Amino acid sequence: METNIVKIGTKIKQLREKSNLTQKQVADYLSIGQSLVSKFEKGERSINSDTLDQISNLFCCPVSALLSNMPPLNVPFKNSR
C-alpha cells in the first residue's frame, strides 16, 4: 500500500513528465536542489505546505488534487513565476 508521501510524489512526477520538464527545471522554479525534487518524487521526503503551493502553481492545479486520491490533472505548467 502506497503512503500519501509516495502518492504525492508520483503525481508530481507524472505532472512534470507531462509538462516536459526536468527535475532541474522544477527545482529551479522551487529554488531547491534537484536531488530534493527526486526525493519528493520517490516519496523519500515530505513536502511542506509552501512547497506544495508552489508546485500547484507551477502545474496550474489545486493542492487538493495533489493530496487527494484523484488522478493527476493533465494541465500545462505555468511558464512564469
N, C-alpha and C positions, 0 to 999 in steps of 0.2 A: 504494500500500500504506500503510495507516494505521500510525503508530507506536504504541507502547504508551501514551505520554502521551495521544495523541488518543483511543485506545480507552477508557482510564480516564475521561477527561473526558466522552466520550459516554455511558458508563454512569452517571456521576454525574448528568448532565443528565436522562437517562431516569428514574432513580430519583427525582430532585427533582420532575420533572413528574408522575409517577405519584402522588407524595405530596402534590400540590397545594401545593408550597412555592415561594416566590420565591427568587431568588438572595440577596436581602437577608436573608430568614429563615435560610437556610443560613449565610450569612456571620455573622450574629449568633450563631448556635449555635457556630460555629467561632472566634468572636472575631477575625475578619479582615474586610477590606473586601469589599464586593460586587464590585468590579472584579477582585479576585483570584479569586473564585469563577467569574466569567465567563472569566477566562484559563485556569483549570483545565478548564472545560468545553470550551473551544476547543482545548485541547492546547497552549496558548502558555506554560504554566508547569508545571514538575514539582511533585509533591506529596510533602512529606516524610512519613516513616512515622507521626509523631504525628498529623498531619492526616488521613492515611488511616485510622488507628484511630478518630478522632473521627467521620469520615464513615461508617465501617462501623457504629459505634454508633448514629448518627443514623438510619440506614436499616435497622438490625437485620439486617445481612448480614455475612458474614465478609469480611475483607480479601481473602482468596483469590478470592472471587467478583468483586471489583473488578479484580484483577490478571490473572485468567485469561481464556481465550477463551470462557468460558461466557457466555450471555446474562445480563443483569442480572436479579436476582430481583425479583418483584413483591411486595414486602412493605411494610407500613405503616411510617412513620417513628416513631421513639421520641419521645414528646411531652415528655420531661423530660431534663435533662442527667444 
